Amino acid sequence: MNLKKTKDGKKWIVRKSCRHPLTGVPITKTRITNTKREAIRKYEEMVLEFNKLKEEIQVPRWEPFIQDFFKVIDAKSFASKTKYNYKVGLKGATIPQWSSELVSHITSEQIRHLVEVDLGDRSPSHRKTIRKYIKGAFDYAVSKKYVVVNPCPEIRFGIKKKVKKVLTEPQVKKFLKTAYEMEMEWKDHWAVALYTGMRNGELYALTWDKVNLEDRKIIVDCSWDNKSGFKETKSGDERILEIAKALIPILERLKVKNSDQSAFVLPRIDKWDRGEQARELRMFLQGIGLPQIRFHDLRATWATLLLNNGVAPAKVMRMGGWMNIKTMMIYMEMTGVDIKGVTDSLDFGPFD
């Protein structure tokens, strides 16, 4: 601390010097006070001023920081849809509140307030996703040394486990029978989905060179979405499906009907290109008096019907392309396969 009395000994001079963090030019601040105590306080204030200057130069504000973070996201091997969701989620949720905030000044309480209060009218799963995106951004801030530790707090979202909607076997029979009787444009798409358990994007990308009718096998190694276009499957792995015997006539008819020699197994539909397959399915099911489910729930229906019919969970998991047993347990719980036989040993004798 540069502290000394004036020549007449009546006042105190306090001086603080440092170099500008970017230019290196020396900066000196001098204050004259009446007492030594006041001079010490002034020195402490100058230290805080210099530290603030250094921080504001070295630590970015939230909005430019987020733009820089998006460049890192773009460089990662994430799917285009994931990158898109990151950007839209972070911009929409955080820019209005934190745009001009220094990254290092955003606190755990601010993050908690944003997620729990500002986004309080959104679903728990949406808020959980935004919290994940914010945590990812602050992980990057830690790596750049803008902050020492990630301030993103742990938050419980109370997401309740819900049973997925699926169709029963009699409902599937009515569904497909009616679709074919009415010559619905989507009939083959629905049938292939229910017989294979393939995801919507995998069905869209399925080409004839991946279908072997003689060996009853389909190779699933490609998918599609409207953000990324054609890409690898969700897990990144290839898998082989067994073609159900009942599906063979449908595929044979599609192959014969493929007069334009398209490489794709399923006919292109404008509404499919626009991602309206779920709405079309719900409208049809509602019209014939069946439970309304999403297009993706045809996959869940496939899995639960196989499990109900006694197919080993490991085989369903492998054919469906699920990567862990935790996901498979969702379908086992839906069918009751995981508790089947639990009460067989209970017998308390006749009561009449």
Secondary structure, 3 states (H helix, E strand, C coil): CEEEECCCCCCEEEEEEEECCCCCCEEEEEEEECCHHHHHHHHHHHHHHHHHHHHHHHCCEHHHHHHHHHHHHHHCCCCHHHHHHHHHHHHHHHHHHHCCCEHHHCCHHHHHHHHHHHCCCCCHHHHHHHHHHHHHHHHHHHHCCCCCCCCCCCCCCCCCCCCCCCCCHHHHHHHHHHHHHCCCCCHHHHHHHHHHCCCHHHHHHCEHHHEECCCCEEEECCEEECCCEEECCCCCCCEEEECCHHHHHHHHHHHHHCCCCCCECCCCCHHHHCCCHHHHHHHHHHHCCCCCCCCCHHHHHHHHHHHHCCCCHHHHHHHHCCCCHHHHHHHHHHHCHHHCCCCCCCCCCCCC
